[in-house]
């Protein structure tokens, strides 16, 4: 699913209307989305299922930048710094991704607390046969469960 359409992009950046719709879609928009996904993948699950307003905004700016960098490199470099700053702020949690429903999507640090019902106990099932004496429920787990009931 594309984050933006050709019409949305040329509405904001009319200078891009001189290029064909096919070229803009398959070159500028496509590669802007790929770059944005690559840059946000360390903090979010990408591609985004829904094109949030913040994601659309960044995609339009990246597409315009990609067009501008060959035509006016000095202006493109200033524009690139602005885009980089926004993406860095999102990744650092200083700016949130605003969704269409009006909610904010904070950065997922990627570090999740993993919870397990077996905690640090050795596994009951292993590569050993069921009759092997080492195939048993952890004594620590049995103790903890008995202690929990008391």
C-alpha positions, -999 to 999 in steps of 0.1 A, spaced: 0 0 0 14 34 -10 15 60 17 7 89 -7 -7 93 -42 5 113 -71 -23 138 -66 -14 144 -30 22 149 -39 17 174 -68 -9 193 -46 18 201 -22 47 203 -46 33 216 -79 67 216 -96 65 178 -97 34 180 -120 57 184 -150 68 147 -146 46 119 -157 24 103 -131 40 69 -138 75 82 -132 66 100 -100 48 69 -87 74 44 -96 104 65 -89 100 93 -64 71 80 -43 82 44 -43 118 51 -33 107 78 -7 85 51 10 113 26 9 138 51 25 113 61 51 105 25 60 143 17 62 149 47 85 120 40 108 124 2 109 146 3 140 117 18 160 85 8 143 70 -21 125 71 -11 88 55 -8 64 28 10 83 -6 -7 77 -22 28 75 -7 59 61 -7 82 91 -6 119 85 30 122 98 41 93 76 24 109 46 41 142 54 75 127 56 70 106 24 60 138 4 90 156 17 114 127 9 99 124 -26 103 161 -32 139 160 -19 147 131 -43 136 153 -72 153 184 -59 187 169 -52 196 167 -89 182 201 -98 193 223 -69 218 205 -46 222 234 -22 185 238 -15 182 200 -14 208 197 13 190 222 35 158 203 29 175 170 37 187 184 71 151 193 80 139 158 71 167 141 90 159 162 120 123 151 120 131 115 116 158 116 143 132 134 166 107 107 160 132 79 167 144 97 198 108 101 211 108 139 209 81 138 182 53 113 178 37 99 148 2 115 147 -24 91 134 -56 98 115 -77 91 146 -60 118 164 -39 96 186 -1 96 190 20 66 183 51 66 205 84 51 196 87 14 203 121 10 217 123 -25 203 132 -38 237 103 -57 250 99 -75 283 95 -111 274 74 -130 299 73 -167 302 52 -190 324 83 -212 328 105 -183 339 141 -196 344 131 -232 351 146 -259 329 122 -273 303 100 -302 310 102 -316 275 135 -320 258 153 -341 233 155 -369 259 131 -398 260 100 -394 282 113 -422 305 147 -406 309 153 -397 346 164 -362 336 130 -355 320 111 -341 349 95 -309 361 120 -285 377 121 -289 415 125 -251 418 92 -247 399 75 -273 421 88 -255 452 77 -221 439 42 -233 430 38 -249 465 51 -218 481 26 -197 461 -3 -218 473 6 -215 510 
